[in-house]
Amino acid sequence: MAATAATFTLFGVAQADGIAGAPAPFDKGGVKVALISYVSAGDFFQAYQAGAEAQAKALGIDLRVFPGRQHAAEQRDQIQQAINLGVHGIVIDHGQPESLTDVAQQALDAGIKVVAFDVNLNNPAIPQVEQSDHELSRLALEQVVKDSGTSFNAGYVYVAGFAPLDRRNEVWEKFKAENKGVVEKARFGAVNDTTATSTADQAKAVLTANPDISVVFAPYDEFARGVKLAAADLGISDKLKIYSADVSTADIQEITEEGSPWVATVATNPAVVGAVSIRATALKIAGQDVPSQILVKPSLLTQTALREAGVKSIEELAAKVPAFNDSDAVRADWIPAKLF
């Protein structure tokens, strides 16, 4: 069923007088942007949306957020609806490239500026915002080596077809090729509206069948949460080390709790990534230069370091690790950037 106008949520009202000193159309106000997500569930995506909302409000953008339900046809319908609404810009947040390429081009043909976050649309007119996924995996796997060396049996959580996971997978494959003592005993995972619980069910079966797995590389926090839940249910938390990507307040609490097997994650602040996505869109709308690839650099967050710093939330993390709370990507003097 096609989406209806009621499927989006309006956050903030565009400033009537615009922003003093800003280029058109931001000098007059009334700029409309649509944020169209493939996935909305989970702490990461909620924080990403919150960051996008905060940057949009600071720019006086009328931001219309369409909920992601992991449904490719519905996401296509939402993009078409945004085109019909006459928005100035569209941020496409994740999705399946094969179902988005043509409708994204329709938006461009209608004069709408398009920015993609973690979905590769193979279009030079569409800038790609990334969390530097290769760096995410590299930093996580360097910590694996510090903790477990280069000879161990591993479980790997991965679902193909999602740009960030595919990029992280490239680093994992290279890591295995360079470290022959690393044996991937099982590969599993699910991306749906219950990713953590679905992954937990799979992880229980995998860990039961492969009791010699000592390391699980789960480069998405919902994956890691599922594996952690499975390990707790099986009573093997003390025999497993879980490494992930992404972070939220809930993740920090799960990583730092007593006896947690989740020993490290590598992450950007999802709120910062959301803000960067809106900044890139604003620059495109204003006719200013935007690089084709926009990287937001990640930080390694180990269980030990988080415990020693007494970090219990994203807010505390941002206060104690300033680089986590900011990015110098796609800046302009006229764009308010101090948001959090």
N, C-alpha and C positions, 0 to 999 in steps of 0.2 A: 504494500500500500504506500502510495506517495506521502511524503511528509506534508503536514499542513502548516499554516502560519503559526499555529499555537505551539509548534515543537521547539521554537527558539526562546531563549530568555534574554531580556534586555537588561544590560548592566550599564548604568550611568547615562546621563543625557548630555549630548554634545553641547559645548559651551556656545552660547548664542553669538558672542563677540569674537570668537576665535582666540588665537594666541598672538600676542603682540610680537612683531618681528619675524613671525613664521612665514614660510613661503605658502603660496596658494596650494590647496584650498584651506589650509589650516589657519590662515589669517582671518578667514571669515567664519569658520566653524561649520557644523552640519555634516562632517565627514562620517560616513557609515562603513563599517567593516564587519564581515562575518567570520566567525571562528567555527570551522566545521571539523569535528573530531570523528575519528573512527572508534576510539575507546574513550569513555568518560569515567568508568569505574576505577577505583584504586587511588591511593594517596597521591601518587606521582601526577596523574592526570588532573586531579582536583587542584593540586598546587600549581600546575602549569596554567590552568584556567584562571586561577586567582592572580597570578602574575600578569597574565594578558589583560585581565580586567583592570588591574591597578595602573598599568602603563596606558591603556586606552583612556581611562578616566583622566589621567594627567594630561593627555593630549586633546581632551574634549571629544573623543571619538564615541559615536553611538555604536557600541559593540554588541552584535547579536550572536549569541552562542547557541549552536545547534548541538543537542546531545548525541554522543556517539553510542551506538548500540551494537557495534561489531557486525554491521550489516552493510555489505558493499552497495547494494542497490539503493538502500535508504540514504547512504552518504552521497551517492550520485544525485538523488532527488533533492537533497538539501543544497547541493551546489547549484543546481538548476534553479531552485527557489531563490537563492541569494542573488543569482543573476537577474531574475525577474523583479526582485526588490530594488534593483538599481544601486547596489552597494558600490563603493569606490574600491574596496579591496577585499580579498578573501585569504584567510589563512587555512590551509588544509593540514590538519594535524593527524599524522599516521594514515593508514589505509592501504588498499591493495592497488598498486600502480596500474594493473591492466584494466581496472574498472574506472579509473580516474583520468587517464591521459586525455581522452577526447573531450570530456566535459570541462576539464581545466582549460583546454584550448578554446572552448566555447566562451569561457569567461574572459580570456585574453582578447578574443575577437570582439567582445562587447565593450572593450576598453577598460576592463577591470584588472587591477593589479593583483597578482597571485604570488603568495609565498608558501612554501611547503616546509613542514617540520617532520623530519624522520620518515619521509616517503619520497622516493626518487621518481620524479615524473619525467626525467630525461628531456627537459625542455629548457633551452638556454635563457628563456624569458622568465623562468620561475626560479628565484633564489632558493637554496636548500639550507635550512637551519639544522645543524647537527650538534650533538653533544660530544663530538670528537670520539665516536664510538670505538675506533681503533685504540685510542689512548685509554679509554675505559677498560677494555679487555687487557691491554698490555700492563697497566698498573696492577690490576687484580691478579694477573698470572705471575707477575714479579713477586707479589706477596705470597702466592702459593709456593713458589720455589723457596722463598725465605723460610717458610713454615714447614714444608714437606720435602724439599729437595726436588729432584727431577726423575724420581722413580716411584710411582704410586698407581693404584687403580682408581679410576675416576668415573663418576657419573656426570652426565652433561645434559643440561636442560636447554632445549632449543626448538623453535618452530620456524621453519623457513617461510620466506615470503614477506617478512617485515624488515624494512630497510635497516633499522638499528640492530636488530638481531642478526641479520645477514652480515653486516659489517663486523660485529663482534665475533661472529663465527669465523670469519676470515683469519682473525688473529689466533683463535683457538686451533684452527687447522694447521697454521704455521707453527704454533707452539708444539703441537704433537709431532710434527715432522722433524723439528729440531731436537726433540727430547724423546728418544725412542723408549725410554723407561716409563713413559706415561702411557698407560693403557686405558682407553675408553671402553669401559665394560658395558655401558648402556647409555642410550640417548632417548629422551622422552620430553614431554611438555605439552601444554595446551594454552591457547589464547582464546578466552571467551569471557562471558560476564561473571564467571566464577573461577578465574584463572588459578588462584591460590589453592582452592579446595580440589579442583580437578587435577592440578599438578601433585597435590598431596596424595591423592588416590593412586596415581601412577607411581609416585616415588615409593610408596609402601611396597608395591609389587616388585619394583626394581631392587630396592634395598634388601628385601627378603630373599630374592633370588640371587643376589650378589653381596653376600655379607662381607666380602673383602674390599668393598669400596670404602676408601678413607677420605676422599675429597670429592665434593660436588661443585662444579662450576655452573652457576645458575645466574647468568648475566642479565637479570631483570628482577627487581625486588619482589614482585608477586610470585615468581618462580621460587625464589629463596624462601619466602614465607611458607610456601607449600611443602618444600623439602624439610624445613625445620619442623613443621607440624607432623610430618610423617616420621621423622626421627624420634620425636617425643612420644608418639603413639607406640613406636616399636621399642622404646627404651634404649636407644643407641646414640643419644645425643653426645655422649662422652667419647664416641668412637668415630665421629664424623666432623669434618670441617667444611663449611659452606662459604663460598665466595660469590659475591653478586655485583650488580651495578644498580644505580639509582638509590635514593634515600628519601625517607619521610620521618616525621616524628615517631610514628608507630614502628618504623624500621629500627630507629635508634633504640627504642625501648626494648625491642626484641633482640637486638644485637648485644646490648649491654646487660641484659638480665642474667642472673646466676645460672651457670651451666649451659648457656646458649652455644650451639654449634656454629652459629652464624658469626664468623670471625672477622670478616672484612667486607666492605663494599666500596665501590668507586663511583663518584656521583658529581653531577652538577646540581645546582639548586634549581628545581623545576620551575619555581616562580620566576627566576631570572631568565630561564629559557623562554617562558611565556612572554615576558616583557621584551626580550630580544626579537621574538617573532613579530610582535606588534610594531616595534621600532623599524624593522626591515620593511614592513608593509607601508608604514607612514612615509618612509623615505621614497619608496617606489611611487606612491600616490603623488608625492611632491615633485616627482621627476628628477630626483637626485640619484647618484650612483650607489648601487648596492652590489657587493661581491656575489658571485654565483654560489659560493660555498661560505657559509657563516658558521664558524666553529666556536662553541662555548667550552672552555677548558674545564676538565674535571679534577677532583681531589680524591686522594686515597684516604679512606676512613677506616681505621682498624678498631677492633673491639677494645684492644688495650689502650689506644690513644683516646678513644671516646670515654672510657671509664676513668682514665687518669685526669682528663680535663673536666670530668663531671658533667658532660653534655647529656642532656635528657630530651632535647627538642631541637627542631630545625632553627628556631629563633636563637637558642643558645649556641648552636653550631655556627650560625651566621655571625653572631657577636664575637665568637672566639676564633673563627677562621674567616677573616674579612674577604679573602679571595672567593669564598663560597657564596658570598652575598652580592656579588657584582660581576659585571662583564664589560669589557671595553668594546665589545662588538657593536657595530652599526650605531655609532654615536653621531649626534649633531648638536650644535649649540642651542638650537631652538627646541630640542626634545627634552622635556624634564625626565631625568634618569634616576634621581634619588627617590626610591619608591618604598623601600622596606626598612 
